[in-house]
């Protein structure tokens, strides 16, 4: 069994694979909307390597964190635009 860490996702505690990039972990949890564009369109990871910036979320109060470039760690607080 692989090791997991606990994150707080939009107020709910979730277990995700230790060392996984946050974007991959969130997609694995079924999240499909990471943020909303200025035109109201749902946005989620596209490139997976930090270029497109569609995967931005809030981590521990820090805005616009690229989730595809951020490893999961125990206790991190993640906020998305998912309703």
N, C-alpha and C positions, 0 to 999 in steps of 0.2 A: 504494500500500500504506500502511495506517495505521501510525503509530508505536506501539511497544509498550514496556512496562517489565517487568522481572522481579520477581516476588514469590516468597516461599517459603511454600507452602501445605502445612501439616501435614508439613513436612520436605522437600517436593519443590519444585524450582524450576519455575515456570510463567511463560509470557509472557501478558500481558493488555494490553488497549488502554490506552494512556497517557491519563490524565485521566478514565477511566471510574470510576463509583462502584464500590466494592469489591463490594457485593452483586450488581450487574449482571455484573461480571467473573466472580465465583464461579459464578453461575447459568450463564453462558456456558461455563464449564469443565465443566458437568454436575453441580455440587454440588447436592444436594437436602436435606441436613441441616446446618444451621448450628450448631444447639445442640439440647439435649434438655431438655424441660420437667421439672419436679419429679415428674411422674407418668410419665416415661419416653417421652413423645410427641416425635416429631421436630418441629423448628421451623425455619422458613425465612422469608424476607421475605414480608410480607403487604401492608403499605401503601406501602412504597417512599418514605416521606417522614419517617421517624424517630419516628412516633407509637406504633406497635404494639410496637416493640422486640423483635420476634421474630427479627431478623437479627443479634443480638449475637454477636460473635466476640472473640477475643483478638488484639490487634495489637501487635507488639513488646513483649509481656509485659503489656500493659495490658488488663485484663478488661472485659467488657461494652461494647465499642465497637460503636456502631450502624454496620454496614457500608454501609447505604444512604446514609449521610451522610458517608462517608469516601472521598475520592478515592484511587485507586491511585497509589503512588509506587515508584520504583526501590528494591528491596531490602527492602521491608516484609515482616515475618514475621507470617503469619496462621495461627491455630490454630482449628479448628472441632471439633465433636463427631462429624463424619463418620467412620464406622468404616473 
